[in-house]
Amino acid sequence: MAGALFVAARGENRRPRRQVFGGLWLLAIALAVFALAGQTWLAGLALAVTGAGLIVFLSTANTQIQMVVPDALRGRVMGVWGLVFGGGLPLGSILLGAMAEKVGVQAALGTSAVLCFLVSVLVFFSLPKATAPRPSQAGASPDPTQAGSRSA
């Protein structure tokens, strides 16, 4: 709930990249705290913060994808987005469960948190910063799949 309220209160976000990765980093750090928590209250607090980070990430990333992708491709791109999360999360859960059986729950969650953080930092620094389209590009081709064709 806190993550959704944070995103909603921000309104038009001028720095979505920071918000997307900030949500991921918050999730990873809180998950690491949860993995190391020795007390129930700390584990509960860490899970609440983990959920907030996840909501910030998902809602901001979803919004940005829909705003950036051209209308003609939006359905396809959102289909891939849904496939990645709809199919990736259960697969990750199976792998994390198998890992937890071998090395223990705390080690599996801690490893997951560290991997999430490291991969997100790697992606953050390897992706170019998005720039707004130039006015000459805006509306140049309403359907990017038909960019090369002209009608007479």
Secondary structure, 3 states (H helix, E strand, C coil): CHHHHHHHHHCCCCCHHHHHHHHHHHHHHHHHHHHHCCCHHHHHHHHHHHHHHHHHHHHHHHHHHHHHCCHHHHHHHHHHHHHHHHHHHHHHHHHHHHHHHHHCHHHHHHHHHHHHHHHHHHHHHHCCCCCCCCCCCCCCCCCHHHCCCCCC
